[in-house]
Amino acid sequence: MDKRTEQLLKDPIFPLLIKMSAPNTMAFLINAFVVLAEFWFIGQLGIIPLAAITLAFPAIMLTQQMAFGALGGAVSSSISRSLGANDLNRAERLLWHSLYISFLGALVFFLVFIFFGEWLLVTLGGSGNLLKESLAYCLVYLSGGLVVWLSGSLTAAIRGMGDMQFPAKLTVVCAGIQIFLSAGFILGWFGFPKLGLVGSAWSMIATSSFMALACIIKLISKDSSVKLKIQKISFEKDLFEDIFSVALPASLSPIFTVGTVLVLTGLIGQFGTSAIAGYGIGSRVEFLLIPIVFSIGTAMTTMVGTNIGANNIDRAEKIGITGATSAGLLSGAIGLILALTPDIWIKIFTSDQAALMVTKQYIQILGVCYLFQGLGLSLYFASQGANAMKWPIIITALRFIVFTVAAIISVYWLSTGIVGIFYSSAIAMILFGVLMVLALKRGAWRDTRN
């Protein structure tokens, strides 16, 4: 057993969690600011491109959450559990199976959008130039979706080995590349052709291509504990089942999450283009949470997976509680700061007064509930490591149902308008965090060991 795996099994939990999550936290924070900067670039094009990117957001969000969250978490879980069981050969064969699934995922998403994408955007309120720009963005992005899926599975594989440094450094480099390309392709800076909104999609494809290539080079190098070897190419049912046993149930969470976004977007779309743009700004600022929760959550996936593989369930549960508490407190602090200071940062993105008002309402209502989002989402990642996705999926589905029912009642029966939609989302978010903690405390990870 290599030294890194031994550390995951024996080192004190909180210092180890800090050590593993800190590199990714810094890297993903930088990446989050890149996302916000890109949204600012798009804002310089006018209110219609801002609304168009918001309409496209569900499709893009689903792609990224499937690639980096559902499949990525499953790959990290499978590889870390194999290493915890001291089975290097299985871990190296799993690498190839993760690549097969990445190819399949990219193809399926592209074909589904080709047949149903325009209908979806129209349903969400797209028409005229708004529909045209949103559709063009999605088509460009999903046509290059393979490199996004490969980036997700390959970086996850490296994290599954316990190596958090390389993916973090790579994310920082890619953030610099993306912000340069986004400014160039969207606004025509640095002598680039001004492509407008679709320039954002092209910059993402180029950056993801670089990330995927860098990961492949890393995995074939001598210093990789799990190597991508030609001689380990195989096509084995049990290895697919190992990955899919986590990926398939985990994929329901992004589907329900995007379902929530679709309901939000569809309901808000009734209030006009400015309302859609305002919600889009608020949801993008929410990206500040993702670096913290994702970095802690992915560290938890590897730590929990390794200990579950070694049949050390008590330690795995302690990792879950420690990590969830850390993610929840940090997320709550960020949400509170954003909710208390909306007038300072909202005007950076647009001068449209109606959009500004919607953004302010969004962040002041949901920001104070981000504590529960941090708790729930970090435990979702940790549950992937434990290969115990039953309760996370049930709870995520319940969150979607509660939000949808409450939001529809608020809009159509109580006539509360946009504020009622946001309060419905806040209630569902609180429920999500509380139930995820209760599930762990009542032995959700032990059910799969019996």
Buried (B, 14 or more C-beta within 10 A) or exposed (E): EEEBBEBBBEBEBBEBBEBBBBBBBBBBBBBBBBBBBBBBBBBEBBBBBBBBBBBBBBBBBBBBBBBBBBBBBBBBBBBBBBBBBEBBEBBBBBBBBBBBBBEEBBEEBBEBBEEEBBEBBBBBBBEEEBBBBBBBBBBBBBBBBBBBBBBBBBBBBBBBBBBBBBBBBBBBBBBEBBBBBBBBBBBBBEEBEEBBBBBBBBBBBBBBBBBBBBBBEBBEEEEBBBBBEEEBEEEEEEBBEBBBBBBBBBBBBBBBBBBBBBBBBBBBBEBBBBBBBBBBBBBBBBBBBBBBBBBBBBBBBBBBBBBBBBEBBEBBBBBBBBBBBBBBBBBBBBBBEBBEEBEEBBEEBBEBEBBBBBBBBBBBBBBBBBBBBBBBBBBBBBBBBBBBBEBBBBBBBBBBEBBBEBBBEBBEEEEBBBBBBBBBBBBBBBBBBBBBBEBBEEBBBBEBEE
